Amino acid sequence: MALSRQINSLLLKSNRILETRLAESGLLQAGDLEEANRLFLTKVREGNILNASMLRLLVLETQKLDERKLLNYQLEQSGIGGVSLPSYNVREDTLMLYSVEEYKATWTVPIDHYGECTIMASCYYLSDFVRQYWEDKTGHRIIWYLCKLEEMQNFLNERFIESPVAQ
């Protein structure tokens, strides 16, 4: 499945900035990104949006990154909180505001909103590009929460079954 130009650009930028931030964080060693980069490019060519994720590849496939350490690093450095998606009652009307492909490309979903404030859960908070993209897209102030990869993947698979996110 070929990705639209807009989604392809979103996917590439989200992951490249995340990759840079991961390298700067000290959570990865010098050569940890090479294999993940090769896998990433293969997944992008296949058009598999959710599997074309540097974070997913580093944590689950190459196992070069410990997700727990990453979450702790972000909690300590940014002061934001975490959310358990299975435990949160996500508002359906909020999910309908944007495209499934945007959620998949950024590993980020709106889970609630109050007036001019949107609440987002993300695995890609570390990517400045993802945060800026959603701030521009919503036009609102955003309250950010971190979530685990597996929870986000399960959430996307369960909520958007008609548009498979993992193959």
C-alpha positions, 0 to 999 in steps of 0.5 A: 500500500503506497502512502500519500505524500503528506503521510509519508512526509509526516512519517519520515519527519516524525521518525528522523527527529525522534531518532536524533533525540534518542541519540542525544539522550544517551539511551543508545550506543553509537551503532544502535541505529544502523539496523533499525534504519535499514528495517525502517526504510524497508517498512516505509517502502512496504507502506506499513505505517505502524511498523515503520517506526524507529521506536518500535524497531528499536524497542521490539525488533532490534531490542537496542532500546529499553522502553522503561528507561526511555519512559523514565527519561522522558518523565524526568526530563519533561515533567509530563505524566503517563497514561494507561490507554486500556484504563482510559475512557477515550472519547470517540468524538475526539478520535474522529477529528483527525485521520487514522494515518496521522495517528499511526504515523506519529504514534499519537492520539487525542484521548479527550478535549475540554474547550480549547484544550486537547489531551494527547497520548503519545509514544513519540513525545520526544520528537519535537516535530510530532509535538509541533505537528499536533499543536498546529493541527489542533490549534489548541493547547495540548496536555501531553501524556506518555504511553507504552508502545504495546498499549498504543499498538493495541489501541490502534488495532482495536479502534481502527480494525477496518484499517489494519495497523500491523501486518 
